[in-house]
Amino acid sequence: MKTQGYIKLITSAATNKDSLMELNILPDEKTPWHYHTLFSETFEILSGTLEVGKGKEIYQLKPGDIVNIMPNEKHYYHNVSKKECVLTATLNPGDKNFENSLFILKGLAKDGLVSAAGIPENFSDLVLFIYLNNSRMVGFQKIAEPIFNFFAKSAIKKGHLNELIEKYCKMI
């Protein structure tokens, strides 16, 4: 497939207890270590492979493998292979802001506005993505959190979030 920005919403927090999405992670796409306070995440690998760090362990996941990440549990993912990984991500409880954050991220990717690692190139887009998906940084990156939150709230006041939602989240 190797489609930049593939995502499909299967169930939404707007109508169900959980959020369930199918999405792809392209080669070298990754997140830094982080955690979420509002929900657990469960990844099920449908195709390809994915490295997932969770707590002090690092897992090499393949099709059929499932990993559950609890609220406040440090984790990351990284597609270290040369092939895309397709997975389902389930959030419990579901979170509409997280759903929007992924649709925005994948929309930006389709428009060529993210790095090879899948990170938004525009600073306002980046801070809004982090703010919406309830990502909390760990280690030295933690010092950036208040700054990111300040700029995210500023971008919201200026209407940038509404623009992104209008452009990338209409279908959900």
Disulfide bonds with the S-S distance in Angstrom:
none
